[in-house]
Amino acid sequence: MRYQISGKQIDIGTALQTHVKSELNEAVKKYAERPTDANVIFSRNAHEYVCEATVHLSTGLNATAKARANEIYAAFDACRDKMEKQLRRYKRRLKDHYRDRSEPVELFGASSYILAAEEQADDSEPETLQPIIVAEMETQIPSLSVGEAVMQMELAGAPVLVFRNEKKKGVNVVYRREDGNIGWIDPQMDG
């Protein structure tokens, strides 16, 4: 597995990198078939250290975890534990996903935009209805079944996932509802 371990405005020593590689490798190998690479980022938020980890699996799925602690090693250990718990929860489905799929998950390119939040002091109408784009970047849309999409959303810890439905070939959305259930948007394609 390839590792990219970095720090945002903090220095990451060799001992921490060695610890991350050995501990993350041990945690992931137990539950996932052939992980390809891992990206671990450490940062500082006031008095806490933050550790964010993403592991890319050979099937095209990603597992993501994030944790905070007062010490950098504790932040990583908590992050690793969260990732291990997610992978343990989906171990059987990950292995079935790998066995049932002869090709890795197909990805399609798309644009992703971040729109500025409008702050209006009063109830007046905005000058324009065009949103202000803060950032524009490339993203990937995976081609998955609905069950795989829900699993990917859970593994990534995301509130929503846009995906291409393998059966219907259309773009679908799964999302976490306020009541804790999962919502699925499957637009009808008129053709």
MOJO-V71347 format. One record per residue. D_CENTER is the distance of its C-alpha to the mean C-alpha in whole Angstrom. Layout:
# MOJO-V71347
D_CENTER
D_CENTER
This chain:
# MOJO-V71347
18
18
17
16
17
18
19
19
23
23
25
23
26
26
27
23
22
24
23
19
20
22
20
17
18
20
18
15
19
20
17
16
18
18
15
15
14
12
11
12
13
16
18
20
21
24
25
22
20
16
14
10
9
7
9
9
12
15
15
12
9
6
6
5
8
10
14
17
21
24
24
22
22
21
18
17
19
17
13
15
16
13
11
14
15
12
13
16
16
15
17
20
17
15
19
20
18
19
22
22
21
23
21
17
15
17
15
16
17
16
17
15
17
17
20
22
23
27
29
32
35
37
37
38
37
34
36
34
31
29
26
26
23
21
19
18
16
15
12
12
12
12
16
15
17
17
16
14
12
12
11
8
7
8
7
3
6
6
10
10
9
12
13
17
19
20
23
24
23
22
19
17
15
14
13
14
18
20
22
19
19
17
18
18
20
22
24
27
28
32
33
